[in-house]
Amino acid sequence: MENGQDKASSLDHLDHCCQLVADTYGKPDSSEWTNSDFIRLCSILYKKTHVQISPNTLKRIFGKIKTDARYYPQKATRDALAQYVGFADWDQFILTQSRQQPAPPVRQPNPQPAVLRPVDVPLQQLPVRKSLVRKLIMAIFVLIVIAVAVWQGFLFWQSDQPEVTLFCKNPEGDNPHSAVFVVRNFRNVSELADDYTIEFGDGEKVRLNGKDSVYSNYYEVPGRCLAILKKAGVPLDTVPVFLHTSGWTATANMMYDTTRVYPIEAPGLFTGGYNSISAAQIARAGVDTNRTFFVDFINTHLTGIDGDNFELLIDVKASPARPGVRCSQVRVTVFGDSSNHMVDIMKPGCAHWSKLQFSELRKDGRSEGPNFLGADLTAGGTIGMKVVNRRATLLINDREVYKNTYKNALRHIYGLDIMFAGVGTIRSVRLKDLKTGKEFAGNF
């Protein structure tokens, strides 16, 4: 916005968009919205646009929280508002509005006020009548001032609630790692009992008790997790936690047993032809190999590879048939800054359990049935990912099976997790940055 006229025009567009949002939400008069309306709209916007806008930011946009100058949100926020009311993004909304400029309203001349003539009023009563009118007007004015002050005070108290945030004192560490989280920016700790939770990103979560603002979580699997603070199920803040390794590690877990994991001693993994974990090693770690179990091969560190411009090729051999293994699952996860790329491949006929993720893009076999993720890799095969400027392509056995473009950048790659149901083998791994040419192979 280069000048006052452009700024005024942009704010007019924002006001118009806010009115369309209010109409779509179902409560056209946003001045009457309560705190719960902003929390609910935050959740609706996230589900529809995958853009997280906090309730306090929405209050600033709609003028509920007063600022020195009219608050004008960033482009991503404006895109989300425009998408909610049916436009592709903010630019399309602006273009549509410029084509629909309404004609200026015709100003009607102000009618002349009626002149009151005390024709029938005796002259001696005029001073008394004027005095009563003045007192009545003054009383009404005082009442209006008091009502406005009370209402503004109530709105200020309601909208000036602090935006509760989450902070991690030690977000990085080796495996295992005990991370300490601090909930901040609240008025009174007792308020944290009001439906606040922390989801730690590893399947564990805690409901805040209203007595403490410090919570910890024990992480025992390497990788990059996102701890999320929520209120009534609505995300408020996100904090990453990163457990790095020195080379490849192997960790087992059992289906329906969420109480523990089973680290497997495997020094020199993926060097000198040592590219798998035997059933005997898994059993020595404490796993009942007659039941369904999974083994994660994880290598995590800040690789220096661009998560939005890379090529990954993995040659694997899925588990042969054994007790508890029917679908021969292979899952590949690429850890990023604030999200992941992930593919979960099953034997044909088991696509119900398959999953796919490229940043915010997700497909789930339970609801969408992506049969293209069905492949039998028990005799060996390749899984490839190629991402160019957020344009992601998935290849199975050199055959392109999926392509799409995501919006939320992965930025940096923090490592890989290759998981097998049962006993699987990794024959080779190659990861390459398509911009710099930097490449890792094997024990990267």
N, C-alpha and C positions, 0 to 999 in steps of 0.2 A: 504494500500500500504506500505509494509514493507521495500522495498529497491528501489533504483533508477530504476532497471530494471522493477519491477512491476509497478512503477509509470509511466514510459515511455509507457509500454504496455497499461495501463489503459487510458492514454491520447490518445494513438493511436486509441483505441476502441471508445473513445468519439469523436475524429475527424471524424472517419468513420461514426458513427451514425449521426453526424451533417450533413455530406454530404448526407446521405440518407434522412434526414429530409428536406434538401434543395431541393433534387430531388422530393420528395413527394409534397412539397409545390408548386413546379412548377418553381422555380428560382434557378437553380443549383449553380450559382455563388453568394454565400452569401455575398461576399465582396462588392457587388453592391447594397445590400439591403438598403432601407431607413428606417427611423423611423416608417413609416406607415406599412412596411412589418412586423416589430417585433410586432407591436400592433395587426395586423391582425392574425399573427401566434399564439399569446397569446390567442386570442379568439378561434381559431380553435382547439388548444390543449385542452382548457377548455371544449369545447363542446364534444370532442371525448373521453377525459380521465377523466374529472371532477377534474383535478388537475390544480390549479391556479399558473401559472408561469408568473411573471411580465415581461414587455418588457425589463427592464434594466437587469434582470437576464438572459434573452435570449441573450442580447448583450454581456454579460460577457462570456457566454458559447461559442458563435460564435466568440469571440475575437474582437468584435466591440468596447467594452470598455476595454482598456488596464489595466492590473493589474501587480503587481510585479512578481507574479508567475502565471502559467497557471491555470485559474479558473476551479475547479472540483466540479460539483454540488452534492447535497445530493441525496440519493438513490431514494426518491420519485420522484424527478425531472427527474432522469435518467430513471426510470420506465416509466414515461409519454412519454419521447422522444422515447423510444423503442416501446411502444404501438402504437404511431403515425405511425411508419414505419412497423407495422405488427407483432410485437413480443408480447408475453404475458407480459414480464417484462424485466428489464436490464439483469438479470441472464441468461434468455433464449437467449437474443441477444449475450452475451459474449460466451455462450456455442456454438451457431451456428457459430460464427466467428472462434472459436478455431478449429472447424471441417473443416473450409474452408481456412486454411492458404495457401496462394498462394506461388508458388515456387519463390525464389529470382530471380530478373531479371538478365539476362546475360549482363555483362558489355562489351560494345564494345570498342576496343582500340581507343584512340583519334587519329583522322587523323592528319598527319603532316601538319602544316600550310604552305601554299604556300609561297615561297620565291620570293619577288618582286625584279627583277633585272633591274635596270635602264639602259638597254642595249642601248636604242635609245635616252636617255636623255643626252644632253651635260653636262659635268662636272660642268661648271660655273653656271648652273641653279639649281643644287641640293640644296644649302643652301636656296634659295628663296622658293622652293617647300616644304622643311621641315618646314620652318617657318610658311607658310600658313596652313599646316596640323596641326601643334601644336596649332595655334590660333583657328582653326575650332573645334578641339577636346575640347579645353578649353571652348569655347562658348557653345558647346553642353552639356558639363558637368555642367556648371553653370545653363543652362536652366533646366536640369533634376533635379538638387538640388532644384531650386526654385519651380518647379512643384510639387515635392514630399512634400516639406514643406507646400505649399498651400493646397494640398490634405489632408495631415495629420491634418493640422489645421482645415479644414472643417469637417473631421471625428470626431475630438475631440470635436468641438463645437456641432455637431449633436448628438453624443453619450453621452456627459457629461451632459445631461439634468437631473436635480434632479428627483428622484422618489417621486412624490407627495403622501402624506400620510394623513390619517384622525385620529384625536384624539378627545376623549370625555372627557371633564373636570369633569363631574359628571355622570359616567355610571350606578350608582345604586341609587335607591330611592324608596319611597313609591308611592302609586297610589293616585292622578295623579302625573306626574313628567315632569318637563321641562329640557330636556337635552341640553347641549351646546357643539357644535362640532367645532373643529378648523382644518382647512385645512393647512397642513404644507409642507415645503421643496419645495417651488416653487421659481422661479427666480423673477418673477414680478407678482403681484396680477392680472394684466390685462390679463395674460395668462389663468386664471381660467374661463374666458368667452368662452374658446375654447372647447365647448361641454363637460364640466364637470357637473355631477349631483351627488346628494346624495339621495339614497333611504333609508329611515329611518327604514324600516322593519315593519311598521304598516300600510302600504298602502299609506303613504304620501311620497312625494319626492320634491326636489327643484333643479332648474337649477342654477348653480353658475353664478353670474352676472359680475365677473371680477372687482368688486369694493371692495368686502369684503372677508375675509377669515374665518369669524366666523358666524355660523348659528345655530339656535336652532329649536327644535321640541317638541311639547306638546304631551306626551304620556298619554292616559287616560284609557288603559286597562292593567291590570297586566300581567306579563309574561316576556319572554326573547326574545328581538328583535335583529336582526343583521342589523346595519346600514352599507351600502355599498357605497363607493366612486367609481364612474365609469367615464371613459373617452370614448366617442363615443360608449357607451354600454358595454365596456370591464371593468370588475372589477379590481380595483387597490388596494383597502385596505378595510378591514372589522373591525368594532368595535361593541362589544356586549353592549346592554343596558338592565338592569335588574330591573324590578319593582316587589318588593316582597309584600306579604300580611301577615296579622296575622290571619291565618285560611282561611276558604272558603269565597269567595265573589261571587256575582251574578251581571252580567252586560248584558244588553239587547242591541240589535241593530236591525235596520229595513233594509230589502232588498231595494236596490237602494237609500238608504239614507246614504251617506258616510260623512255627515257633522258633526255628533255627535253620541255619545253612551249614554246609559241610565243606570247609576248605580242604583241598587236596594238595598234599606236598608233591610238587612237580618241578624241581629245579632243572633248568636247561630245556624247558618245554619249547618245542618247535625249532630246535637246533639239532643238527646231526641225525636227522631222520626221526626224531622223537616228536611225533605230530598227533598223538592221541593219548587218551587215558584209558587204561584197561579196567575191566569190571572188578578185578581183584583190588586195584588201587582205590576204586570207588567204595568197595565194601570195607576196606581198612579205614576209610574216613568216617565210617559209621552209617552208611546208606544201606538200606535193605534193597538189594538189587533185584529181588523178586517182585517188587512193587514199581509203580511208575516213578521215574526220577529224571532229572534234567542236569546237564553239565554246561556251565557257562565258561567259555574261554575269553578272558578279558585282558586287554592291554590299554591302559589309559595314561595319557600325559598330553600336554599341550603340543600338538604335532607341528604347528605352523602351516597346516594345510587349510585352504579356504573351503569352508563347508558349503559354499554356493557355487564353486567351480572346481570340481574334482572328478576323478574316475577311480572306482573301486572294483577289483576283480578278485573273487574268492573261489578257489577250487576245493570242494568239500565232498565227503562221502558220508551220507546219513547212516543212522544206526540200522543194523540188520534186525530182522524180526527177533524179539525176545520178550519175556514176560513184562507186561506193562507198556510195551511200545507197539502201537498199531499203525499210527499215522506218520511215523518217522519225521518228526518236526525239525526244521532248521530255521532259526531266527537270527537275523543280522541287524545289529543296531549301530548307528553312527552317532556318537554323542556330540551335541552342539552347545552353543552358548545358552539359549533359552528354549531349545526344543531339540528334537532328534529326527533322524531318518531311520526307518525301521521296516523290515519286511519279514513276514512269518509265512514260510512255505510248508505246505502239507502234501502228503501223497494224494493223488486224485481220489475223489470220494470223501475226503476229509476237509474240503474247502470251507465247511461251516466254521471251522476253528481258525481260519487264516485271517491275517491282518496286514494292513499296509499303512505306512505313514511317511509323508514327506513334509516336515515342519507342521503347518496347521492342516494340511490335507490328510484326510483319513478315510480308509475303507475297512469295513468289518464284515467278515463272512457271515456272521449271524444275522445281519440286517440286509446286506447287499449281495451276498453270495458271489464274491469275485473268484470265479472258477479259474481265471488265468493264473492264480497263485497255486494251483495244483500241479505238482511235479514229483516224480519218483526219483530221489537222489540216492537211493540205497546202493546203487552201483557206481555212484560218483556223478558229478556234474558241476556246473559253474553258476555263480550268482554275481551279477554285475549291476552297479549303479553308476550312472553318468549324469552329472549336474552341470549345466552351463547357464550362468546368470539366472539361477533359480528355476530353470527348465529341467525337470528331472525325468530320467528315463530308467526303467528297470528292465534288465535282461536276465532270462533264465536259459542256461545252455545256449548262449549267444543269440537267443530269440527275443526280440523286443516284445514285452507283454503289457507295458503301461508307460504312459507319458503324460505329464501335466506340468503346469507352472504354479508354484506356490508364492506367497507374498512375504511371509515373515522370515527374514534372513537367519540362516544357521550360524553365519560368521565363521567361527573357528571350530576345527574338529579336535575334540578332546580324547579320541580313542575309539576302539571298537569292542563290541561284545558279540561273540558268535556262540549261539546256544544250540545244543542238540537234545532231543529226547532220547535217552539211552546213551549208547557208546558211539560217538561220531568221530570223524577224522578230518582235520584241516590239512590239505595237501599243499596249498600255497595261498598267500595273501599279498596283493599289490595295491598300494594306495598312492595316487599321483595328483599333484596340484596342477590343474590345467592352465593356470596363468603363469606360474613361475617355473614349472617343470620339475619342481621338487618331488622326489619319489621315495617311498618306503616299500620294502619288500620283506616278507618273512617276519623276523623279529624287529619290527619297526620301532 
